[in-house]
Amino acid sequence: MRFNPKADISRGRVSDAGRGGGGGGGPMRIPIPGGARAGGGIGGLVIIVLFIVLTTCVGGGLPGGSGDPAGDGGSIGQPEGIDSGDQRYADCKSGADANRDADCARKAVAYSLEQFWATTLPEQGGTGFTPADIRTFAGGVQTGCGQASSQVGPFYCPADQQIYLDTTFFTDVLEGQLGGQGGDFVEPYVLGHEYGHHIQNLMGTMGQVRTQQGADSDAVRLELQADCYAGMWTRDASDGDGILDGLDQADIAEALDSAKAVGDDRIQQQAGQRVDPEGWTHGSSEQRMRWFTTGFEEGTLEACDTFSADQL
């Protein structure tokens, strides 16, 4: 996978929170419908992964809905403790930079996601678009959803509409603990999934989540839809005019392998447990791969309507 060297990526919304402690402030809490909460404080493979990959990003059903994340008619500003003056991404200006530097590649993906959804969401969803920022960090970070440590991995916080990412997740957890094969397109796939949760937040889809576990639960439908949205973006970004230059089947295979690695059945097996669909929150490996492929092949919000699907 390479990026179009002539692409302008200078406006990509990525910044760095630097290194922070993982302790103070208490565990991250993200409100979900029905008064339940997804909590932090992570230890052990199953808890780590079920929380990380991407359970934290469920977060939906905030009292204010998609138009008022604060739930009080007010607005959410920068989370306390985050500064926006970092220089980590300041020199990332073009696709050529993205081909040389992983940080610039991240910025290129961020800008491509923003451009894609700025057009697609109003056209296909009839919903106004506001971009999400992507924040990288190390050690720990304070977010609108509370304190998060590096163990949390990539997640979307609906309270401040930002995506948080400790980049060591891909080697330490996805490859090291879960056996994913890795590759250049793995991080773009994960960012595409997380941005999908932002789109769900804007559309009010998160407010549809009532059941939190089970093979046919709303939580699983939410996650599979985010995989489908990642596929939609991938299709657009690689269509010849997009930012990805030369995305091939091997790159797609990397994304599908990552989706397979974070399937609930695969995680249960890795932890030495029997496969129990009643405990699923994200869907099986096969489901995650299939819905990413659906988004990639069909390219529409309608095709990604997992909440209306009779069979996941």
SVG drawing of the C-alpha trace seen along z (x, -y; Angstrom):
<svg xmlns="http://www.w3.org/2000/svg" viewBox="-35 -25 46 50">
<polyline fill="none" stroke="black" stroke-width="0.4" points="0.0,0.0 1.2,-3.5 -0.3,-6.9 -0.8,-9.2 2.4,-11.3 0.7,-14.4 -2.1,-14.4 -2.3,-17.3 -2.6,-16.0 -1.7,-19.2 -5.3,-19.5 -5.5,-16.1 -7.0,-16.3 -4.4,-14.4 -2.6,-15.6 -0.5,-14.1 -1.3,-14.3 2.3,-13.2 3.1,-10.9 0.8,-10.8 0.3,-8.8 -2.2,-5.9 -3.3,-6.2 -5.0,-9.3 -8.6,-10.3 -10.1,-6.9 -11.0,-4.4 -12.7,-5.5 -16.5,-5.4 -18.6,-5.6 -22.4,-5.9 -24.5,-3.4 -28.2,-3.1 -30.1,-1.7 -27.8,-3.2 -25.1,-0.5 -21.5,-1.5 -18.5,-0.1 -15.6,-0.5 -11.9,-0.5 -9.4,1.1 -8.1,3.8 -6.2,7.0 -6.1,10.3 -6.4,11.0 -10.2,11.2 -10.9,8.1 -8.2,6.1 -9.5,7.0 -13.2,6.9 -12.7,3.5 -10.2,2.2 -11.3,3.3 -13.6,1.3 -16.1,2.0 -15.1,-1.4 -16.3,-3.0 -19.8,-1.7 -20.4,-4.5 -23.7,-5.5 -26.9,-6.7 -25.5,-9.7 -28.3,-11.8 -28.0,-14.5 -28.1,-12.3 -26.0,-13.0 -26.7,-16.7 -25.8,-17.4 -23.0,-15.0 -22.9,-16.8 -26.6,-16.1 -27.1,-19.5 -27.5,-21.8 -23.9,-22.8 -20.8,-22.0 -17.8,-19.8 -14.4,-21.4 -11.0,-20.0 -10.7,-17.4 -8.8,-18.7 -5.1,-18.0 -4.8,-17.8 -2.8,-20.4 -3.1,-21.1 0.3,-22.6 2.2,-19.5 4.5,-19.3 4.5,-15.6 2.5,-15.9 3.6,-19.5 5.8,-18.4 3.3,-16.0 2.3,-17.9 1.9,-15.5 1.3,-11.9 5.0,-11.6 5.6,-12.3 3.0,-9.6 5.0,-7.1 8.1,-7.8 6.7,-8.3 4.1,-6.3 2.9,-9.5 2.3,-11.2 0.5,-8.0 -1.8,-8.4 -2.5,-12.0 -3.2,-11.1 -5.8,-8.5 -7.4,-11.0 -7.8,-13.5 -9.1,-11.0 -11.7,-9.7 -12.8,-13.3 -13.2,-14.1 -15.0,-10.9 -17.6,-11.3 -18.0,-15.0 -19.6,-14.2 -21.1,-10.7 -22.9,-11.4 -25.0,-14.3 -25.6,-12.7 -26.6,-9.2 -27.6,-9.8 -29.2,-13.3 -27.2,-14.2 -24.8,-17.1 -21.2,-16.3 -18.7,-17.5 -15.2,-15.9 -13.7,-13.9 -10.1,-14.5 -7.6,-11.7 -5.4,-11.9 -2.3,-9.7 -0.9,-9.2 1.5,-7.1 1.1,-5.8 -2.2,-7.4 -4.5,-10.3 -7.4,-12.2 -10.5,-12.2 -14.0,-13.4 -14.9,-9.9 -12.4,-9.8 -8.9,-8.6 -7.6,-6.0 -4.4,-4.0 -2.4,-2.4 -4.0,0.9 -7.3,-0.5 -6.1,-0.6 -7.9,-2.4 -11.4,-3.8 -13.9,-6.5 -15.2,-8.8 -18.6,-10.2 -18.5,-12.8 -15.7,-14.8 -16.1,-13.2 -12.5,-12.2 -10.6,-9.0 -7.8,-8.0 -4.9,-5.7 -1.8,-4.4 0.0,-3.1 1.8,-0.3 -1.5,1.5 -0.9,2.9 2.4,4.7 1.8,5.3 -1.8,6.6 -3.1,7.2 0.0,9.0 1.6,10.1 -1.4,11.3 -4.0,12.0 -1.8,13.3 -2.8,10.8 -0.5,10.8 0.0,7.0 0.8,4.9 0.5,1.4 -3.2,1.4 -4.1,2.6 -4.0,-0.8 -6.0,-2.4 -8.7,0.3 -8.9,-0.3 -9.1,-4.0 -11.8,-3.5 -13.8,-1.4 -13.4,-4.0 -14.4,-6.8 -17.4,-4.6 -18.5,-5.0 -18.3,-8.8 -20.6,-8.5 -23.0,-6.4 -22.9,-9.0 -23.7,-11.8 -26.6,-9.8 -28.0,-8.9 -27.5,-5.2 -25.8,-4.8 -29.1,-5.6 -30.5,-2.4 -28.2,-0.3 -30.3,1.4 -28.8,5.0 -25.2,5.2 -24.3,8.9 -25.3,11.8 -24.8,12.9 -27.9,10.9 -27.4,7.9 -27.5,4.3 -23.9,4.0 -22.8,6.5 -24.9,4.8 -23.2,1.5 -19.7,3.0 -20.4,4.8 -21.8,1.7 -18.6,-0.2 -16.7,2.5 -19.0,2.0 -18.4,-1.7 -14.6,-1.0 -15.1,1.0 -17.1,-1.9 -14.2,-4.3 -11.6,-1.8 -13.5,-1.4 -13.5,-5.2 -9.9,-5.7 -8.7,-3.1 -10.8,-3.9 -8.0,-5.5 -8.8,-9.1 -8.5,-8.5 -5.5,-8.9 -4.5,-5.3 -2.3,-4.4 -2.0,-0.8 -4.1,0.8 -4.1,4.5 -5.7,7.7 -2.8,8.3 -3.7,5.1 -7.3,6.0 -6.3,9.4 -4.4,7.6 -7.6,5.7 -9.6,8.9 -7.1,10.7 -7.3,7.9 -11.1,8.1 -10.7,11.9 -8.2,11.4 -10.7,9.3 -13.8,11.5 -15.4,12.5 -15.1,16.2 -11.3,15.8 -10.8,13.9 -12.6,16.5 -10.5,19.2 -7.2,17.3 -8.2,17.1 -8.7,20.8 -12.4,20.6 -15.2,22.3 -16.9,20.2 -20.0,18.7 -22.1,16.4 -24.1,15.2 -21.0,13.3 -20.3,11.6 -20.1,7.8 -18.5,7.4 -19.5,10.4 -17.6,13.4 -14.5,13.3 -16.5,14.4 -19.2,11.7 -16.6,8.9 -14.8,9.9 -18.2,10.3 -19.5,6.9 -16.2,5.1 -16.4,6.8 -20.1,5.7 -19.1,2.1 -16.2,2.4 -18.2,4.0 -21.5,2.1 -20.2,-1.3 -23.6,-2.5 -25.0,-3.3 -28.1,-1.3 -26.1,1.9 -24.5,1.4 -27.8,1.3 -27.0,4.1 -29.9,3.0 -32.4,4.1 -30.6,7.2 -32.4,10.5 -29.1,12.4 -25.8,11.0"/>
</svg>
